Amino acid sequence: MSLRTRAVVARVIGEPPAVEEIEIEAPRHGEASIRLAACGVCHSDLSATNGTIPYPLPLVLGHEGAGVVTSIGDGVSRFAVGDHVVSSFVSMCGRCHYCQTGRPQLCVQSLQALYTLPDGTVRTHDSTGQPLNVFCGCGVMAEFATVHTDNLIKIDKQMPLDRAALIGCGVMTGVGAAVNTARVEAGSVAVVFGCGGVGLNAIQGCAIAGAGMIVAVDTSDIKLDLAKKFGATHVFNVSGQENVGKSLYKLTGGGADYAFDCVGLGRISEQAWGILRRGGTAVIVGIAGAKDQITLNAQQVALSEKTLTGSYYGSARPSQDFPRLIGLYRGGKLKLDELITRRYSIDEAPQAFADLAQGREGRGVIVFDTA
């Protein structure tokens, strides 16, 4: 039995997504249908609309959602109707080498669920019956969605769902980059390039880890002011600066222990590497274009013992990390309320994407009224 619902769909590269009425099928084996309460508007969704990340269109957007389970398919034992859940944009099978060795963010199954469910099919169709692909196996920028339970994490029902949604991507990616990937040490010096949704969370991840100096780097004074609220001890506006590396090296007193590229540009990654002190770690968090490159001095790689590493999904173990992040929020150590700078209705989704493309600060969240 299918259900008619509204969703945000991308159809043409370079054009704004539109709100459409679509149909979703009932859950099959291992799947669940959920009523969405909220979905974050993430830069990765924007990248799918402008072609930076090549997804086959048409595509139901959304991977940072939270909602309530409304029905379950055969073979589902970990979830029940009424459970509150957050989506994970990585489908985690629990059986592959990566899942078994504590690195589920690299799960092999996730490569098979980039725009379909893990079995290669979808439960979404438009009004003409045409199949609609789903972003990262989720497609949760919709009032209702049917997803595989390998993409869902159950959470405490007392957690507000509009804030819980942000944990599903931006918060996990940023905080995790600092805490899980870099393992920032107390008293250390960290520099974060880019103060969008992920960058702000990398900043507060460094603060949670106890970094002694956290430098936020951006081109927007508004974003830099917001970065201070999330734990930045110093800010640096690169607009008009001729020698960013030299200035940051001086500001940090001889280089950083950790540097994070939360922008996703090869030249920014090079800057992050360049401002490290010997033995430091640079973490690439933002997703660059497919043809972007990073150039390093091979001799210095050996002599400096610096580390350059990627951080995918904040090296997340969602079933453990999501509840921990909720615990930090409840304990007043993780800022989620302050991260949401605007709430949109589903009809305002095109405006939400326009605001994101213009570099508006913080995080926009689409809140659904499906009562």
Summary of the structure (lengths in Angstrom):
residues: 371
radius of gyration: 20.2
end to end distance: 20.1
largest distance: 63.8
contacts: 1384
relative contact order: 0.15
helix: 33%
strand: 27%
